[in-house]
Amino acid sequence: MDEFTEDVFDDKKINKAIKKGKRKTIITIVFVSIMVFVVLNIVNFAISAYFSEKAFKQWDSYVRLSTPNGYISETVDSTGILGGQSNYKISKDMKIKAVVIEQKQYQFGLTPSLLISRGAGGMVGITGDDWQFGYKENGWRDLMFFHPDVAYKKYKNDEDLINRMEGDKIYEVALSFDKPYKQSELPLYELPEMSWFWMNTYNESELKKFQQEAKEHDWSSTFIGENEALGFSTNSAVFSSVNLEDEYKDFLNHLQTSFSKEHQHVHDIMKNISIDDVEILGVVIYGTKNEIEEVIKKPFIKASSLGGVIDNY
C-alpha cells in the first residue's frame, strides 16, 4: 500500500483535515460577517445622517417661518435602521439673548422610529370669557394676529398690561396693522432693532374663511395664531427706505425648504412677487417699555399682543 493510499484510509489524518477545513470555514464566515456588519453600519450611518440633515433643514425652515425670530438651537439624534428620531429645542432671539421656549421631536429616514409625544403648552379662556390664547412650554403666551381685511368683533390690546408690568424688561409684542402696507408705505419712520414682519401669504379662500369665522364665532377664538402667521426677521433697525430683499430671499428659500405642503404652495405664489410689491400685515417688535410705547400708540396699530418677556441684562 503506497503512502497516498495510507493517507486516504488514515482516520486521524482525515479528522485533522476536516477540523482544519471547519476552522477555515468558521474563520471565513466570521470575517465575512464582521465585514458585512461594518459595511451595513457604515451604509446605515450614511443614510441616517443624510436624512437627519435633510429633516433638520426642513424643520428649521418651518420653525423660522412660523415662530417669530425662532430657530432650532439644538438637536440630539437617536438613530435606528435607515432612520431615527431627533429631539430638538426651539429658541427665540429676544434682541439681547436667546431663550429656549419649547422641546419637541421629529422623525426622519426610510424607517423612522415610533414617535410618542405628550403635552405641549396649554390653553386658557376656554369658557369664552377671555381670549383663548395658548402658552408655550416655557410659560410665554402665543402671539395673536388680526388680519386687516377681517372685521373682528374684538381686538387684543395689551398696552395696559405692558404698562402695569414693573422692572427693566424686554418685551415681545405682535402688532397688527389697520391695512396691508408695502414696505415703502409703512407709516413708521423707524422700528427697533430686531423686528419680524408678518407677510400677507393668504389667498382669497383663506381670507373668506377668516371673515366667516369672525362673523359666526365668539370673539375670544377669532384671531390668527402665531404658527399660522408667516414672516421673516431682520436684526437691524428698519427704516421705510431700507431694502429687505436679502431677508425676503431667505424667506422664499425657507418656504421652499420647509416640509409643510402649505409653505411650498405659498412659495409657488410668492416667488413671482418682488419685495417691493409684497404686503406686510403686521410686525413683531422687541424692546423696552418706552420703545414699545412709541410704536404701540400709533393710529395704524389695530391690535397688540404680548408674547415673551425677559429681564434686560
Disulfide bonds with the S-S distance in Angstrom:
none
